[in-house]
Structure formats: C-alpha cells, structure tokens
Amino acid sequence: MIQSKFVGILLPGAVLALSVLMATGCGKKSLTPTSNTLRYALIEEPASLDPPSSTSLDTNELLGNIFEGLVIYDRDMKLAPWLADSWEISPDHMTYTFHLNPKAKFHSPVSRRVTAADVKWSLERVLKPAMKAPLLNALFVDVEGAQAVIDGKAEECSGIKVINDTTVTIKTTRPCSYILQEFTGLFIFCRESVEKGGNRISEKNCVGTGPFILSDYKSGKGVSLIANPDYYRGKPKLDKIERPIVLSRETSRLQYEAGETQICHTSYADHKSDHVNTKLKEQCLLMPYYGTTYMVMQPDVLPEFKDLRVRKAIAEAIDLDAIIRVVYDGATVKAKGLLPIGVLGHDEKIRPNKYDPTHAQKLLSEAGYPGGKGFPSITLQFATDPEASATSQIVRENLRVNLGIDVQIKEREAGTFYGEIGKNKVAFYIVGWNAPDPHDFLTIQLHTGGKYNTTGFKSAKFDELSDAADAEFDPIKRERLYSQADQTAIDEVAAVPINYNRFPYLIHPSVKNLDYNLG
C-alpha cells in the first residue's frame, strides 16, 4: 500500500495531479461498440470523497478528475499552469502572485467562476484543526500566518491576500525552493457547496472544477463520473468514467479478461507471465512512479530502536535482493536511498546498508542483544497489500534466522493503519511514499520536529542539510544537498528503503491517448 503525498489524480494528503484518461472504443462484451466509457476498478471502498481526508491512492486518482489545483505536473513532470494561468515570484522568493484562468468555473448547478477568494478559503479550510489534515499542514506551514490557523488561533491566514477576482498573492515566512510545487497539492473548493454539507464533501456536494462530474456513488458498488460539458479547457474526449468497486485483485483481473473493464492493475507475477503471452504482451504496461517502499523502526514507540546499532543490524539482516526477486518478480528496482529514480537528488552512487548477516549479528551483540537474547518480540505492520504481505514474510524469516529476533505480522485496514502511524502508535511498519520533489520525501518526513515526521527520526546533520536544500534555488546545489541528506538518512537508518515503485497494468487496445504522470 502506498501512502501518497498527494490527493489528486494518482495521489493522499495533499494533491498532485492529473492525468485525464482518454479512450476511444471499448471492451469486448459488456461495453457496446458505440460507447465512449472508460471502466476500471477501484480496488478500495473510498473512505472519503473529501480530498484532504483521503489516504487512498486509488480514491485520489478518482478525485483528481473532479477537483483541480492552481498548477499541475504535466506528463514530463514539469510544472504547468492549471487553474492559475500564470504566476510571478518576487525577487526575495517569498511572494507568489497567481493569476486565475478567467474561464474556469465550478460544476453545474453552481456554474460560477472560480475566484481568488475561493483560493484563499480553500487553503484556510485545509489548515484548520477541524479538517484534521496533518500532511497538508506540513506542506503549507511555511505560508505566513498558516501556523496560527493550524493552532486554531486565527480564522484567516495573513499571508494570503485577495487582490481582485482573478489575482491572489501567497507569502511565505522564508525563501522556500519547494513551495510552488506544493500548490499542485491544493485543490480549490466551492465554498457554498462545502458549507451546505456541514464543511465536509460527500457524494451530495462533490463540486469541483475538473473535466468530470460525480454522477453516482453507491457504496460497495461503484462510482460514475460524466464529462463536464462546460469544462473551460474543452469537453473531455470521454463521455463517462465508471469505477466499479472491486476489492479483490483476482476479481478485477477476471473482469478485465471478460471485457468488462479496460484497465487492470495486475500482480507482479501476472505481469511476468503476461509479458510473454502473445495475446497480452502488447497490453502490458509497467508504469514508472516517483515512489519508494520502505520499512520504519519508530524509536519513539519502541525504545530499543533508539540505538543506531540495532537499526543498522536490522537493515543489514534483510535480503532485499530476495524481496525484489520473490515478491516483485524482478519488475521493480531495489532501492539504495529514499529518493526514487527521477526525483531531484536521487543518486545512483549512494551507499546503502548492504545485506551482511555476520556484521548485523556483531552490531546487535554490541547493542546488548547477542543472538537476539533480551530483544523484545516486535510486530511488523502494513496496510492490506499482497506485496507488503509477501515482503513481511521474508523480513520475519531474515530477522529470525540472522538475528534471533521474533517478528509477528499484522495486516491492517488502510485508514486505521495510516491513522495510527500519524499518531505515533506503530513501532515497526512497511509503507510507501510518492512525491515528485525531494522536500516532500525528506524534510517533511524526517526533519526533527517536522509536522509530518511519523518516523521519529532525529538527526542534527540531516536537519542542517535539508534546511540548506529547502532554501537553495540553484538546482545543481539543491540537488547535491538533497543527495547528501538522503545519504545521511541511510547512514543513520531513518528507514530501510526496499524498492522504487513501478506498477504493472494491463491496458486494452481500445484505450487511446492514455496519459499519466509519475507522481
């Protein structure tokens, strides 16, 4: 299970963006030859249709067709205009002026133009304590006045100014090299619609600005979206998107093979066999992704993890090559650091904690637990996911054989699991994270006292490097600093990176002009 940084198309917690799927034609059986409907399964029941409350990658992809942000990452992962037609940045890199697209408007029946006041209200909404959106708080805490709103001491954010209907300025407390990217993570909401729903968004008041409108949602059955005929960027090529709720990956696969859906997220084992199947190999896609799966040892929950020798012993006792081979059938890349391929600061020369059971045993003995004696039984937790489950089995066996440590395994419902991680209640867990900017991988999660540091990691050296990188606008210097911060996180075992994510799919030939980004 991947916890995404974003709540936009392919993303939880804050938004990113957008890949409107476009198709012509259909599947074989239940889709008629004249339909222009794209059908593909939702693998989870949406826990919430309110973007700041969503922690599901699948739900966030759905919501990214309904809601939009000021800027967006395009397919090449370059920042591009969206609800904001253009923007300027002040010479001191602390004030951002956004000019809204004058044609952008909310879905019918509201059908009014999006204004700068909507931008201000939307950002203030997600910062308020009632929203309970700690990740969004972490993303926007550097906006002037944001902390007062987060703390419940102010209703309005002093750093956000409405200049006129189509112009808004947002000021930060310090130069932040990453802040423009964070505005991809801010959906703009319709105030009157949200307030009618008691300040919560549900199927009854799900009003956005995007290319699709929510037309139907039946719990346990599915979600339907219809094209927005008044979309300011032109009517979508699809008439409809149908997302049947299918909790079983096997059932989803059967639906695809029966022609009932046109896109299917497959298992890695199936991808390997599909790739050599003459009928299916042209339909196989291994989608790259700016994400890393990793394992966390939370020292604030289990004191034994405070000892670097313990964390390093566990890191060196896990056979990552076996995980890549057995769990992923070689379809993903073994991670060296936390920053995935393609993200600024990713360094192929990074020095990982290598698999070395003998040295791991020595470290654990030096920490006072020879042969694992005296070390408590630990529980490895993860959100329901077949790859995480298989990975946990290998980790348990590695730690039993190599270190004499007893590991229990606990699979959790995603919402509950992520909620407990956020409250620092889980000592040992597998999780994934995706984001296109290194600040969101490193600073947000690992900086001492950080608003979304759920790892318990504390390092003065890391803090110094990430602070310098966050304030650096020269991309070459910024990349070097983040790379050094990543190496420090590995050296001090902030987490144990497992793999850089690539997701296997089957895409029916009827789907044309499929577009996606890597976020």
C-alpha positions in Angstrom: 0.0 0.0 0.0 1.4 3.3 -1.0 0.7 6.4 1.1 0.8 9.2 -1.4 1.8 12.7 -0.7 -0.9 13.9 -2.9 -4.6 13.9 -3.2 -5.0 14.5 -6.8 -5.0 12.2 -9.8 -2.8 9.4 -8.7 -2.4 10.5 -5.3 -3.3 11.3 -0.2 -2.9 14.1 2.0 -2.4 17.0 -0.4 -2.8 17.0 -4.2 -0.9 16.4 -7.2 -2.3 15.7 -10.1 -3.7 14.9 -13.1 -3.9 12.6 -15.9 -7.3 12.6 -17.5 -7.6 9.2 -19.1 -8.9 9.4 -22.7 -10.1 6.5 -24.8 -12.0 5.5 -27.9 -13.7 2.2 -28.4 -14.4 -0.3 -25.7 -14.0 -3.7 -24.3 -15.4 -6.9 -25.9 -18.6 -7.9 -24.1 -20.4 -5.7 -21.7 -19.2 -2.5 -23.3 -21.1 -1.6 -26.5 -19.1 -0.7 -29.7 -20.5 2.8 -29.6 -19.8 3.6 -26.0 -17.2 6.1 -25.1 -16.9 5.0 -21.5 -13.8 4.0 -19.6 -14.2 1.3 -17.0 -11.6 0.3 -14.5 -11.8 -1.0 -10.9 -11.5 0.9 -7.7 -9.5 -1.5 -5.5 -10.8 0.1 -2.3 -14.0 1.5 -1.0 -13.5 5.3 -0.8 -13.1 6.1 2.8 -13.8 9.8 2.0 -14.6 11.9 -1.0 -13.2 14.9 0.7 -9.7 15.2 -0.7 -7.8 16.4 2.5 -9.2 13.4 4.3 -8.3 10.8 1.7 -5.3 8.5 2.2 -6.1 6.1 -0.7 -4.1 6.3 -3.9 -7.0 4.9 -5.9 -9.5 7.3 -4.4 -7.2 10.3 -5.0 -6.8 9.3 -8.7 -10.6 9.4 -8.9 -10.9 12.8 -7.1 -8.2 14.2 -9.4 -10.7 14.1 -12.3 -13.2 16.1 -10.3 -11.0 18.7 -8.5 -8.1 20.8 -9.7 -5.2 22.9 -8.2 -3.6 26.1 -9.2 -0.7 24.4 -11.0 0.0 20.9 -12.2 2.7 18.5 -13.1 2.5 17.5 -16.8 3.5 14.1 -18.2 7.1 15.2 -18.2 6.8 16.2 -14.5 7.3 19.9 -15.3 5.1 22.5 -13.5 2.5 23.9 -15.8 -0.5 26.3 -15.4 -3.9 24.9 -14.5 -6.5 26.9 -12.6 -3.8 29.6 -12.5 -3.0 30.8 -16.0 0.3 32.3 -14.9 2.3 33.4 -11.8 5.1 35.6 -10.7 7.6 35.1 -7.9 9.1 38.1 -6.1 12.9 38.7 -6.1 13.2 37.6 -2.5 11.4 34.3 -3.4 8.8 34.9 -0.7 5.7 36.2 -2.5 3.8 34.2 -5.2 1.2 36.0 -7.3 -1.2 33.8 -9.1 -3.5 34.9 -12.0 -6.5 32.6 -12.4 -7.9 31.4 -15.7 -10.9 33.7 -16.2 -12.9 30.9 -17.9 -12.5 28.4 -15.0 -15.8 27.7 -13.2 -17.3 25.2 -10.8 -19.5 22.3 -12.0 -23.2 22.7 -12.5 -25.5 23.6 -10.8 -23.2 26.1 -9.2 -21.7 27.1 -12.6 -19.9 30.3 -11.3 -16.5 31.5 -12.0 -13.6 30.5 -9.7 -12.3 33.5 -7.8 -9.2 34.4 -5.8 -11.5 34.3 -2.7 -12.0 30.6 -3.4 -8.3 30.0 -3.4 -7.9 31.8 -0.1 -10.8 30.0 1.5 -9.7 26.6 0.2 -6.2 26.9 1.7 -7.5 28.2 5.0 -10.1 25.3 5.1 -7.4 22.6 5.0 -5.3 24.3 7.6 -8.0 24.5 10.3 -7.9 22.0 13.1 -11.4 20.6 12.3 -10.1 19.3 8.9 -7.5 17.1 10.7 -5.2 17.1 7.7 -1.6 17.0 9.2 0.1 16.3 5.9 -1.5 19.4 4.3 -0.4 21.4 7.4 3.1 20.2 6.8 3.0 21.2 3.2 1.8 24.7 3.8 3.2 25.6 7.2 5.6 28.0 5.6 2.9 30.2 4.4 2.8 33.4 6.5 0.1 33.0 9.2 -0.5 29.3 8.5 0.7 28.2 11.9 -1.9 30.4 13.6 -4.7 28.8 11.6 -3.3 25.3 12.3 -3.2 26.1 16.0 -6.7 27.4 16.0 -5.6 30.9 16.9 -6.8 32.6 13.7 -9.6 32.0 11.2 -7.7 33.6 8.3 -4.2 33.2 7.0 -2.4 36.6 7.0 -0.1 35.6 4.1 -2.9 35.1 1.6 -4.2 38.3 0.0 -7.1 38.6 -2.5 -6.0 41.4 -4.9 -9.0 41.1 -7.2 -11.3 38.4 -8.5 -8.6 36.7 -10.5 -5.4 37.6 -8.6 -4.2 36.2 -5.3 -0.9 36.5 -3.5 0.6 34.0 -1.1 3.5 35.0 1.0 5.9 32.6 2.8 7.8 33.2 6.1 11.2 32.3 4.4 12.5 31.5 0.9 11.3 28.0 0.1 12.6 26.4 -3.1 9.8 23.8 -3.0 6.7 25.9 -2.3 5.5 26.3 -5.8 5.4 22.5 -6.2 3.2 22.3 -3.1 0.5 24.3 -4.8 -0.1 21.3 -7.0 -1.3 19.8 -3.7 -4.1 22.3 -3.1 -7.5 21.6 -4.6 -9.8 24.6 -5.0 -13.2 24.0 -3.5 -16.6 25.7 -3.9 -17.3 27.3 -0.5 -21.1 27.4 -0.7 -21.3 23.7 -1.7 -18.9 22.6 1.1 -20.7 24.6 3.7 -24.1 23.1 2.7 -22.6 19.7 3.5 -21.5 20.8 7.0 -18.0 21.6 5.8 -17.5 18.1 4.5 -17.5 16.9 0.9 -19.6 13.8 0.1 -21.3 12.5 -2.9 -24.1 15.0 -2.3 -21.9 18.1 -2.6 -18.9 17.0 -4.6 -18.5 20.1 -6.7 -15.1 20.8 -8.4 -13.8 22.5 -11.5 -12.4 19.4 -13.3 -13.1 17.7 -16.5 -15.5 15.2 -14.9 -18.5 15.5 -12.6 -19.5 12.9 -10.0 -22.8 11.5 -11.2 -23.3 8.5 -9.0 -21.8 6.7 -6.0 -23.1 3.5 -4.4 -21.1 2.1 -1.5 -19.8 -1.3 -2.3 -20.9 -1.0 -5.9 -19.0 1.8 -7.7 -18.6 5.4 -8.7 -19.6 7.0 -12.0 -18.2 10.2 -13.5 -19.7 12.1 -16.5 -17.9 14.5 -18.7 -18.2 18.2 -17.8 -19.8 19.7 -20.9 -18.7 23.2 -19.8 -15.1 22.4 -18.9 -13.0 25.5 -19.5 -10.3 23.6 -21.3 -12.7 21.9 -23.7 -15.1 18.9 -23.3 -13.2 15.7 -22.4 -12.9 13.0 -25.1 -14.5 10.5 -22.8 -18.2 10.7 -22.1 -18.0 8.7 -18.9 -15.7 7.0 -16.4 -17.1 4.1 -14.4 -15.1 2.8 -11.4 -16.7 -0.4 -10.1 -15.6 -1.2 -6.5 -13.7 -4.5 -6.7 -11.8 -5.3 -3.5 -10.2 -8.5 -5.0 -7.4 -8.2 -7.4 -8.3 -11.6 -8.8 -11.9 -10.5 -9.5 -10.6 -7.3 -11.1 -8.4 -9.5 -13.4 -11.4 -11.7 -14.3 -13.5 -8.6 -15.2 -10.7 -7.4 -17.5 -10.4 -10.7 -19.2 -14.2 -10.8 -19.7 -14.1 -7.4 -21.4 -15.9 -5.7 -18.6 -13.1 -3.2 -17.9 -10.3 -1.8 -20.0 -7.6 -1.2 -17.4 -6.4 -3.6 -14.8 -3.8 -3.3 -12.1 -2.2 -6.7 -12.1 0.1 -8.6 -9.7 3.8 -8.7 -10.5 3.7 -12.5 -11.0 0.9 -12.0 -13.6 2.9 -9.2 -15.3 5.8 -11.6 -15.8 3.6 -14.2 -17.4 1.5 -11.7 -19.3 4.7 -10.2 -20.8 5.4 -13.4 -22.6 1.8 -14.2 -23.6 1.4 -13.4 -27.3 -2.2 -12.2 -26.7 -1.4 -10.0 -23.8 2.2 -8.7 -24.1 1.1 -5.7 -26.1 -1.3 -4.8 -23.4 1.3 -4.9 -20.6 2.5 -1.7 -19.1 4.9 -1.3 -16.2 4.1 2.2 -15.1 7.1 4.1 -13.5 6.3 6.0 -10.4 8.0 8.6 -8.2 7.6 6.4 -5.2 9.7 4.3 -2.7 8.6 1.5 -0.4 10.5 1.3 2.8 10.4 0.0 6.4 10.4 2.2 9.5 11.7 1.5 13.0 10.0 4.1 15.2 12.2 4.9 18.3 9.5 6.9 20.0 7.3 3.8 20.2 10.0 1.1 20.8 13.0 2.5 22.8 15.2 -0.3 21.5 15.1 1.3 18.1 16.8 4.4 19.5 20.2 2.6 19.3 21.7 3.1 15.8 23.4 -0.3 16.1 20.0 -2.0 16.4 18.6 -0.2 13.4 21.6 -0.9 11.3 21.7 -4.5 12.4 18.1 -5.0 11.2 18.8 -3.2 7.9 21.8 -5.4 7.2 20.0 -8.6 8.1 17.3 -8.1 5.4 17.9 -9.7 2.0 16.5 -7.0 -0.4 17.6 -9.0 -3.4 15.3 -11.8 -2.3 12.4 -9.4 -1.9 12.8 -8.0 -5.4 13.2 -11.5 -6.8 10.4 -13.3 -4.9 7.9 -10.5 -4.2 8.2 -8.4 -7.4 9.5 -11.0 -9.9 12.3 -8.6 -10.7 9.9 -5.9 -12.0 10.9 -3.2 -9.6 14.3 -1.7 -8.8 16.0 -2.4 -5.4 16.2 0.9 -3.5 19.5 2.3 -2.3 18.2 5.6 -0.9 14.8 7.1 -0.1 14.7 9.4 -3.2 13.4 7.4 -6.1 14.7 7.5 -9.7 13.8 10.7 -11.4 13.4 12.8 -8.3 15.9 15.6 -7.8 18.7 14.4 -5.5 18.4 10.7 -6.5 22.0 9.4 -6.6 23.0 6.1 -8.1 26.2 6.4 -6.2 24.5 6.4 -2.8 26.0 3.9 -0.3 23.2 1.6 1.1 23.2 -0.6 4.1 24.2 -3.9 2.4 23.0 -7.3 3.3 25.6 -8.7 5.7 24.2 -11.1 8.4 27.6 -11.6 10.0 28.1 -7.9 10.6 24.5 -7.5 11.6 24.9 -10.1 14.3 28.0 -8.3 15.6 26.1 -5.0 15.8 23.2 -6.5 17.6 25.6 -8.2 20.1 27.4 -4.8 20.7 24.0 -3.3 21.4 23.5 -5.8 24.2 21.4 -8.5 22.4 23.7 -11.3 21.5 21.8 -13.8 19.3 18.7 -11.7 19.8 18.6 -12.6 23.6 16.7 -10.0 25.5 15.3 -8.2 22.4 11.5 -7.9 22.6 9.2 -9.6 20.1 8.2 -7.0 17.5 5.2 -6.7 15.2 5.7 -5.7 11.6 2.5 -3.9 10.4 1.3 -2.8 7.0 -1.8 -1.8 5.2 -3.6 -4.6 3.3 -1.5 -5.2 0.2 -0.2 -8.5 -1.3 3.3 -7.2 -1.9 3.7 -5.8 1.6 2.4 -9.1 3.0 4.9 -11.2 1.0 7.7 -8.8 2.0 6.8 -9.1 5.6 7.2 -12.9 5.4 10.8 -12.5 4.1 11.6 -9.9 6.7 10.3 -12.1 9.5 12.4 -15.1 8.4 15.5 -13.0 7.8 15.4 -11.5 11.3 14.6 -14.9 12.9 17.5 -16.7 11.2 20.1 -13.9 11.0 19.5 -12.1 14.3 17.3 -14.4 16.5 14.6 -11.7 16.7 11.0 -12.8 16.9 8.7 -10.9 14.5 4.9 -11.1 14.4 3.0 -9.9 11.3 -0.1 -7.7 11.4 -2.1 -6.7 8.3 -4.3 -3.6 8.8 -7.1 -1.7 7.1 -5.5 1.2 5.4 -7.4 4.1 7.1 -6.8 2.7 10.6 -3.1 1.9 9.8 -2.3 5.3 8.5 -4.2 7.0 11.3 -2.1 5.1 13.9 1.1 5.9 12.1 0.2 9.6 12.2 -0.4 9.3 16.0 3.0 7.5 16.5 1.4 4.3 17.7 3.2 1.9 15.3 6.7 0.8 16.1 7.7 -1.3 13.1 6.0 -0.9 9.7 6.2 -1.1 5.9 4.9 1.9 4.0 5.3 3.6 0.7 5.5 7.3 -0.3 5.3 9.1 -3.6 6.1 12.7 -4.4 7.9 14.5 -7.2 10.0 16.8 -5.0 12.7 15.8 -2.5 11.4 18.2 0.1 8.3 16.1 0.4 10.3 12.9 0.7 13.0 14.0 3.1 12.2 17.2 5.1 8.5 16.6 5.7 9.1 13.0 6.9 12.5 13.1 8.6 13.2 16.6 9.9 13.4 16.8 13.7 10.1 18.2 14.9 8.6 18.1 11.4 4.9 18.4 11.1 4.6 15.0 9.4 7.6 13.2 10.9 6.0 9.9 11.8 9.3 8.1 11.7 10.7 9.5 14.9 14.0 10.2 13.2 16.2 12.9 14.7 19.5 14.0 13.2 21.2 17.4 13.5 23.3 16.6 10.4 20.3 15.7 8.4 18.4 18.8 9.6 21.2 21.1 8.5 21.4 19.5 5.1 17.7 19.5 4.4 17.3 23.1 5.7 20.0 24.3 3.3 18.5 22.4 0.4 15.0 23.7 1.1 16.3 27.3 0.9 18.5 26.7 -2.1 17.2 27.9 -5.5 20.2 26.8 -7.6 19.0 23.4 -8.9 22.6 22.0 -9.1 23.4 23.0 -5.5 19.9 22.0 -4.3 20.3 18.5 -5.9 23.7 18.0 -4.2 22.4 19.0 -0.8 19.3 16.7 -1.0 21.6 13.8 -2.2 23.8 14.4 0.9 20.7 14.5 3.1 19.5 11.2 1.6 22.9 9.6 2.3 22.7 10.8 5.9 19.3 9.3 6.3 20.6 6.0 5.1 23.8 6.1 7.2 21.7 6.8 10.3 18.9 4.4 9.2 16.0 6.7 9.3 14.3 4.0 7.3 15.2 0.9 5.3 14.4 1.5 1.6 13.1 -1.6 -0.1 12.2 -0.8 -3.8 11.5 2.1 -6.2 7.9 1.6 -7.3 6.8 0.5 -10.7 3.2 -0.7 -11.1 2.1 -3.4 -13.5 -1.1 -2.8 -15.6 -3.0 -4.3 -18.5 -4.4 -1.7 -20.9 -6.9 -2.7 -23.5 -6.0 -1.7 -27.1 -9.3 0.2 -27.3 -7.8 2.8 -24.9 -6.2 5.6 -26.9 -4.1 8.6 -25.9 -3.6 7.3 -22.3 -1.8 9.9 -20.4 -0.4 9.8 -16.9 2.3 11.4 -14.8 4.7 9.7 -12.4 3.6 11.4 -9.2 
